[in-house]
């Protein structure tokens, strides 16, 4: 975030509240500045975003002095700070005026708020749930299913929209399915798309999906929990075409903004809908004082939480200390590293890349020519890598087939990390080609 943007949003005028908190913030700042002097300038762009311990120390200070900001009057400065952060996030995606949002514990809670708002906006009643239709793909994060259960839509009809070869929702297929459902007398309600799926890092064509959503009056939800902050990288902005047309979007600063765990953001385009879905509908006399400041936004009115942790400061402080440039450069590096890994892996005999990274996720496997042997060999590779402990990768399945997976997103992952993994895989390929496959097959037969 450059100085002009900081000034425009009012960061220079924000205060943390009590004198004790201001003094503590100054101490944290002094500590960070002293720490940074010990690090070479060339490292600061990517290495020290989290290594500065700024958010960690402030997390500790907040735990020592808990702050409930559910109601504006309990923490005016903190509540305003969170509104500034929500405005900043909404601005990244060019949301029009009238939006509202909330800082949550993560993408799961943010998704619950999004779907709850959609349900209320569509005026869906319990009697409608069995006829209500939700549209998604197999690549959508599992938190969407949990959110639907939480808000009572576990009995809704789930339509799996086909994906293309790049694991992206096909808008024309969506249109056909929705049209058929309407003709059958069902209630098409929500379409959930992704900017950065967990399995593949794939990005759905949001603008085209938005066309279908508008045509059939669907609530368009965008899960950008992982991929959202790649919007900061100029060469990645094309992935976000049409995102401003979404009814709701979620992003996780604790993922692609490298912040501490426990930070999610939900933004709803028509902010009054988020407010209406969460406002108290019964009078509670013991909360009379809470709404003294009617012209100010209380976070509790945009969430099901009444008591609310002061989460915003964990994002605010690093942005204050460094601005947005280091975060942007770090994201650019991760994109380049994923592409570098993909290119180099193709040079190692036996290995096959299953998807070119749209963001920073790459799935791959060692190909033996036999599906059963493939699974045993690749599981063995995963076990060896994890036992070594120098790098971490995970596994998944594509079409029921076992695959290896990396997601280059940790702030300490650099070229040497990728080179180590490539070296490990190169040595593994030599071992496999020299007879290990036969040994694994023999062990399986013996068992």
ABEGO torsion letter per residue (X at the ends): XBAAAAAAAGAAABBAEBAAAAAAAAAAAAAAAAAAAABBAAAAAAAAAAAAGAAAAAAAAAAABBBBAABAAABAAAAAAAAAAAAAAAAAAGBBBGBBBBBBAEAAAAAAAAAAAAAAAAGBBAAAAAABBBBBBAABBAAAAAAAAAAGAAABBBBBBBBBAAGBBBAAAAAAAAAAAAAAGBBBABBBBBBGBAAAGBBBBAAAAAAAAAAAGBBBBBBAAAAAAAAABAAAAAAABGAAABABBBBBAABAAGBBBGBBBBBBABAAAAAAAABBABBBAAAAAAAABAABBBAAAABABABBBBAAAAAAAAAAAAEAAAAAAAAAAAAAAAAAAAAAAAABBGBBBABBBABABBBBBBBAGBAAAAAAAAAAAAAAAAAAGABBBBBBBBGGBBBBBBBBABAABBAAAAAAAAAAAAAAAAAAAAGAAAAAAAAAAAX
